[in-house]
Amino acid sequence: MDMSVQNTVGTAAALQDFNAQQEAQNNLLKKVMDSNQQLIMGLVNSVPKLATSGSVGTIVNTVA
């Protein structure tokens, strides 16, 4: 087999391995980000809702 063909085949195999590793890392990152999203949404939903009507909690008094 010619040396350039061997180099081409070797490079192609290395690129396939690299792509497989990148895909595995991307899948792991997606799982971690989905988990973080669920955690953050749980925290956001646990915060009490602010008042939207009435005189208590809807008016901010400031003095400069």
C-alpha positions in Angstrom: 0.0 0.0 0.0 1.3 3.5 -0.9 2.4 5.7 2.0 0.0 8.5 1.1 -3.0 6.0 1.1 -1.9 4.8 4.6 -1.7 8.4 5.8 -5.1 9.2 4.4 -6.7 6.1 6.0 -5.0 6.9 9.3 -6.2 10.4 9.2 -9.8 9.3 8.4 -9.7 6.9 11.3 -8.4 9.5 13.7 -11.1 12.0 12.5 -13.8 9.3 13.1 -12.5 8.8 16.7 -12.4 12.5 17.3 -15.9 13.0 16.0 -17.2 10.1 18.2 -15.5 11.7 21.3 -16.9 15.1 20.5 -20.4 13.7 20.1 -20.1 11.9 23.4 -19.0 15.2 25.1 -21.8 17.1 23.4 -24.4 14.5 24.7 -23.0 14.8 28.2 -23.1 18.6 28.1 -26.7 18.5 26.9 -27.7 16.2 29.8 -25.9 18.5 32.3 -27.6 21.6 30.9 -31.0 20.0 30.9 -30.4 19.0 34.6 -29.4 22.5 35.4 -32.5 23.9 33.7 -34.7 21.7 35.8 -32.9 22.7 38.9 -33.1 26.4 38.1 -36.8 26.2 37.2 -37.5 24.5 40.5 -35.8 27.4 42.3 -37.6 30.0 40.3 -41.0 28.3 40.9 -40.3 28.1 44.6 -40.0 31.9 45.0 -43.3 33.4 46.3 -45.2 35.4 43.7 -45.2 39.2 44.1 -48.4 41.1 44.7 -50.0 42.6 41.6 -52.9 44.4 43.1 -53.8 46.2 46.4 -51.9 48.6 48.5 -49.4 46.3 50.1 -46.4 45.2 48.1 -47.3 47.0 44.9 -46.0 50.5 45.6 -42.4 51.4 46.1 -41.8 54.6 48.1 -38.5 56.3 47.4 -36.9 59.5 48.7 -34.0 61.1 47.0 
